[in-house]
Amino acid sequence: MDNTYANQCIACTVTNCKNHNRTKDYCSLDKITVGTHESDPTVVPCTDCQSFVPKQSC
């Protein structure tokens, strides 16, 4: 996975995600999946980026 690409259609500030661009606040994926952990989501905190992958530590 090359996270040097910055998809300017997907803004992202989650720097501890493996897919976060190294130098800009964008995702390096072509597309993401947004989902929910609730049966009836009604507010923003009910949604999740299901493309999130935690960065591996050195």
C-alpha positions as CSV (number, residue, x, y, z in Angstrom):
1,M,0.0,0.0,0.0
2,D,1.4,3.3,-1.1
3,N,0.2,6.0,1.3
4,T,2.1,8.8,-0.5
5,Y,-1.0,9.2,-2.8
6,A,-3.4,11.9,-1.5
7,N,-7.0,11.3,-2.7
8,Q,-8.3,14.9,-2.5
9,C,-11.9,13.6,-2.6
10,I,-11.4,11.9,0.8
11,A,-10.3,14.3,3.5
12,C,-9.0,12.5,6.6
13,T,-7.3,13.6,9.9
14,V,-6.8,10.1,11.4
15,T,-3.0,10.0,11.3
16,N,-2.8,6.7,13.1
17,C,-4.6,5.0,10.1
18,K,-2.4,3.0,7.7
19,N,-4.3,4.6,4.8
20,H,-3.7,8.2,5.8
21,N,-1.4,10.2,3.5
22,R,2.0,10.7,5.0
23,T,2.1,14.5,4.6
24,K,-1.5,15.8,4.0
25,D,-4.9,15.3,5.6
26,Y,-6.2,13.0,2.9
27,C,-6.8,9.3,2.6
28,S,-4.6,7.4,0.2
29,L,-7.3,4.9,-0.9
30,D,-9.3,5.3,-4.1
31,K,-12.5,4.8,-2.1
32,I,-13.6,4.0,1.5
33,T,-16.4,2.2,3.1
34,V,-18.5,4.1,5.7
35,G,-20.7,2.0,8.0
36,T,-22.3,2.0,11.4
37,H,-22.1,0.1,14.6
38,E,-25.7,1.0,15.5
39,S,-28.9,-0.6,14.5
40,D,-30.5,2.9,14.0
41,P,-27.9,5.5,13.5
42,T,-29.1,9.1,14.1
43,V,-26.0,11.1,14.8
44,V,-22.5,11.4,13.4
45,P,-20.7,9.4,16.2
46,C,-22.8,6.4,15.1
47,T,-20.9,6.2,11.8
48,D,-17.5,4.6,11.2
49,C,-14.8,4.5,8.5
50,Q,-14.8,0.7,7.9
51,S,-11.6,1.2,5.8
52,F,-9.6,2.1,8.9
53,V,-6.5,0.0,9.4
54,P,-4.3,0.9,12.4
55,K,-0.7,1.7,11.6
56,Q,1.8,-0.9,12.7
57,S,4.4,0.1,15.2
58,C,8.1,-0.2,14.3
